[in-house]
Amino acid sequence: MILRTFGWAFGITVLGLLVAALYDGGTGLALVAVLAVLEISLSFDNAVVNAKVLDRMSPFWQKIFLTVGIAIAVFGMRLVFPLLIVGITAKLNPYDAFDLALNDPDRYHHLMNDAYPMIAAFGGMFLLMLFLDFVFEERVDKWLPWLEAPLQRIGKLDQLSVVVAGGALAFTAGLFADDPGQVMIAGVLGMVTYILVNGLGELFSEATGDDEDEDGEETAEERAPARSGPSSLALATGKAGFFLFLYLEVLDASFSFDGVIGAFAISTDPIIIALGLGIGAMYIRSLTVFLVRKGTLHEYVYLEHGAHWAIGALAVCMLVSIGRHVPEWLTGGIGAGLIIAAFISSVVRNRTEGGADAGAGEDEPLRAGKV
């Protein structure tokens, strides 16, 4: 199971470290290893959320996410995206931007920092909308009932997440941004992207479910043995699967922003950054698959809660970082701490419920004997 799930990640790790050693010797090898660990630590909550969405997708779209998606994640977000940002900021074509990164890394780093407020506003608002939609949604299981219960009650107010996110954006732009207009535009685009992609995914998911209900025909998947996770009717195919795939890619991009920017504190070489973050991204993808195949989110029910609270913390850190430096260790530490706490709470819950069920089972024969 481990080798089958993480085999590609292990292989890419060996290949990436080998390329790094050939490219820049022992220094390159060490930098790539550090960047890979940085990416994994910052994106563990991404794997948990990805697994929840991936569990709703059909096997075909799961494979697309794990093949085409990883190419987009590794080469698109970790290599091409920084070059595009620098190219747009400095009005350079991609080749000149790449040449600048290799030959004038200090200016390249400076241009990336100049563009960071807009990047943080877009990614921060996308993640904040995701977090708010989760905490405002009514659900049976509550990890922090003293906090989640009142949030779910006030979440009945229509479009509350948009109101809260818009207020947070206006406050952040006015307090931290040197150019509030650009930050506001980028933040609104992040909100619009979330609403559009998430809305289209839900729309086509509902349409697919309605069509299958009307047909009333049992498919091969429905006749198959029960699996951990949603029913076959809930698996997204066709357009629904495509928009869930698109949603996952935008989500992954939002998570990768802080990793890409944080990587410049370790190295400004685009090749080293792409290798290190690419290796880390492979492990996050493999971890996502592992969580889906093991049914971990169904067994440890509070993991999803912890991941979303970690997303909320990351969104706040990204918005604050528009005007104040937020250390990467703080961002990663908060996320990891929340997920670990959620995991421990899930284990305690499972043991408590397991003990209650066992006690009920032991009492039953005694009651039957008295009859």
Secondary structure, DSSP 8 states (H G I E B T S, - for coil): -HHHHHHHHHHHHHHHHHHHHHHHHHHHHHHHHHHHHHHHHHHHHHHHHHHHHHTTB-HHHHHHHHHHHHHIIIIIIIIIHHHHHHHHHHT--HHHHHHHHHH-HHHHHHHHHHHHHHHHHHHHHHHHHHHHHHHTS--S--SSHHHHHHHHHHTTSTTHHHHHHHHHHHHHHHHH-SSHHHHHHHHHHHHHHHHHHHHHHHHHHHHHHHHHHHH----HHHHS---SSS-GGGSB-HHHHHHHHHHHHHHHHHHHHHHHHHHTTT---HHHHHHHHHHHHHHHHHHHHHHHHHTHHHHSTTHHHHHHHHHHHHHHHHHHTTTS---HHHHHHHHHHHHHHHHHHHHHHHHHHHHHHHHHHHHHHHHHHH-
